[in-house]
């Protein structure tokens, strides 16, 4: 890989900031080749598009376009991927996932690792702060995003 994991994360973090500025859930993602070429990027747009399926990872994946395979790609996301997005990684054979943080949400990355996906967890303070602030200010949107009710806590 020609770029460091932190360099790759910067693209996803910029997407998360865009989502925040739009009033949405501040999660960003990007899909790169293992050589560091950006294929697609995106951010969670569930609120903006009234579409529950538009998570950051799915937006980045869609924006990358069709490829014959995804074995040579890296999904970079600001937050541990939920089960939905973890399924996308497994379904299409994405071999690596770089995660900004898993402090505010522990998604499916352990399962991905158990199934052969290389996981890099950065515990990036900026990603943690971005999600912590959002969860504190908009808990109802956060619980909606992860498929839970505020009564589930």
C-alpha positions as CSV (number, residue, x, y, z in Angstrom):
1,X,0.0,0.0,0.0
2,X,1.5,3.3,-1.0
3,X,-0.5,5.4,1.5
4,X,-0.7,5.0,5.2
5,X,-4.0,3.9,6.9
6,X,-4.3,7.4,8.4
7,X,-3.9,8.9,4.9
8,X,-6.7,6.7,3.7
9,X,-8.8,7.5,6.7
10,X,-8.6,11.2,6.0
11,X,-10.8,10.7,2.9
12,X,-13.5,8.9,4.9
13,X,-13.3,11.5,7.7
14,X,-13.9,14.3,5.2
15,X,-17.0,12.4,4.0
16,X,-18.2,12.1,7.6
17,X,-17.8,15.8,8.1
18,X,-19.9,16.4,4.9
19,X,-22.6,14.2,6.4
20,X,-22.5,16.2,9.6
21,X,-22.7,19.5,7.7
22,X,-25.8,18.1,5.9
23,X,-27.5,17.3,9.1
24,X,-27.0,13.5,8.7
25,X,-25.2,10.8,10.6
26,X,-21.5,11.7,10.5
27,X,-20.0,8.4,9.2
28,X,-17.8,8.4,6.1
29,X,-16.2,5.7,4.0
30,X,-14.0,5.2,1.0
31,X,-13.0,2.3,-1.2
32,X,-9.4,2.1,-2.3
33,X,-7.3,-0.3,-4.2
34,X,-4.5,-1.9,-2.2
35,X,-2.2,0.4,-4.1
36,X,-4.0,3.4,-2.7
37,X,-6.1,4.5,-5.7
38,X,-9.4,6.0,-4.7
39,X,-12.3,4.1,-6.3
40,X,-15.3,5.7,-4.5
41,X,-16.2,7.6,-1.5
42,X,-19.4,8.4,0.3
43,X,-21.2,9.2,3.6
44,X,-24.2,8.0,5.5
45,X,-27.2,9.7,3.8
46,X,-30.1,7.9,5.6
47,X,-31.5,11.2,6.8
48,X,-30.8,13.3,3.8
49,X,-32.3,10.8,1.3
50,X,-34.9,9.2,3.5
51,X,-33.3,5.9,2.5
52,X,-32.4,3.5,5.3
53,X,-30.0,1.6,3.1
54,X,-27.6,4.5,2.4
55,X,-24.9,3.8,4.9
56,X,-21.4,5.3,4.3
57,X,-19.9,2.0,3.2
58,X,-22.7,1.3,0.7
59,X,-22.4,4.8,-0.7
60,X,-18.7,4.4,-1.2
61,X,-19.2,1.0,-2.7
62,X,-21.9,2.2,-5.1
63,X,-19.8,5.2,-6.1
64,X,-16.8,3.0,-6.9
65,X,-18.8,1.3,-9.7
66,X,-18.7,-2.2,-11.0
67,X,-15.5,-4.3,-11.0
68,X,-14.9,-7.9,-11.9
69,X,-13.9,-8.5,-8.3
70,X,-13.0,-6.6,-5.1
71,X,-10.2,-8.8,-3.7
72,X,-7.7,-6.0,-4.2
73,X,-9.7,-3.3,-2.4
74,X,-9.7,-1.8,1.0
75,X,-12.8,-0.4,2.6
76,X,-12.0,2.5,4.9
77,X,-14.7,3.7,7.3
78,X,-14.8,6.1,10.2
79,X,-16.8,3.7,12.4
80,X,-16.8,0.0,12.9
81,X,-19.1,-1.4,10.1
82,X,-22.6,-2.5,11.2
83,X,-23.8,-6.0,10.3
84,X,-25.3,-4.7,7.0
85,X,-22.1,-3.1,5.9
86,X,-20.0,-6.1,7.2
87,X,-22.2,-8.3,5.0
88,X,-21.3,-6.1,2.0
89,X,-17.6,-6.6,2.7
90,X,-18.0,-10.4,2.9
91,X,-20.4,-10.7,0.0
92,X,-18.0,-9.0,-2.4
93,X,-14.7,-10.3,-0.9
94,X,-13.2,-7.0,0.1
95,X,-10.0,-8.2,1.8
96,X,-9.2,-5.3,4.1
97,X,-11.1,-2.9,6.3
98,X,-9.5,0.1,8.0
99,X,-11.7,1.4,10.8
100,X,-11.4,4.9,12.3
101,X,-12.9,3.8,15.6
102,X,-15.0,1.2,17.5
103,X,-15.3,3.0,20.8
104,X,-18.8,4.5,20.2
105,X,-20.0,1.4,18.3
106,X,-18.7,-2.1,18.0
107,X,-19.9,-3.5,14.7
108,X,-19.1,-6.6,12.8
109,X,-15.4,-6.2,12.5
110,X,-14.6,-9.1,14.8
111,X,-16.7,-11.4,12.6
112,X,-15.0,-10.1,9.5
113,X,-11.6,-10.8,11.0
114,X,-12.7,-14.4,11.9
115,X,-13.6,-14.8,8.3
116,X,-10.3,-13.8,6.8
117,X,-10.7,-10.0,6.4
118,X,-7.7,-8.0,7.5
119,X,-8.8,-5.4,10.0
120,X,-6.9,-2.3,11.1
121,X,-8.5,-0.5,14.0
122,X,-7.0,3.0,14.4
123,X,-8.9,4.4,17.4
124,X,-8.7,7.8,15.8
125,X,-9.5,10.6,18.3
126,X,-11.2,12.8,15.7
127,X,-13.5,10.0,14.6
128,X,-14.4,9.2,18.2
129,X,-15.1,12.9,19.0
130,X,-17.3,13.2,15.9
131,X,-19.5,10.2,16.7
132,X,-19.6,11.0,20.5
133,X,-20.8,14.5,19.8
134,X,-23.5,13.2,17.4
135,X,-24.7,10.5,19.7
136,X,-25.0,13.0,22.6
137,X,-26.9,15.6,20.5
138,X,-29.0,13.2,18.4
139,X,-29.5,9.9,20.2
140,X,-32.8,9.2,18.5
141,X,-31.2,9.4,15.0
142,X,-28.3,7.3,16.2
143,X,-30.5,4.6,17.6
144,X,-32.5,4.7,14.4
145,X,-29.3,4.3,12.4
146,X,-28.2,1.2,14.2
147,X,-31.7,-0.3,14.2
148,X,-32.5,0.0,17.9
149,X,-35.0,1.9,20.0
150,X,-34.0,4.3,22.7
151,X,-35.8,1.8,25.0
152,X,-33.2,-0.9,24.1
153,X,-30.4,0.9,26.0
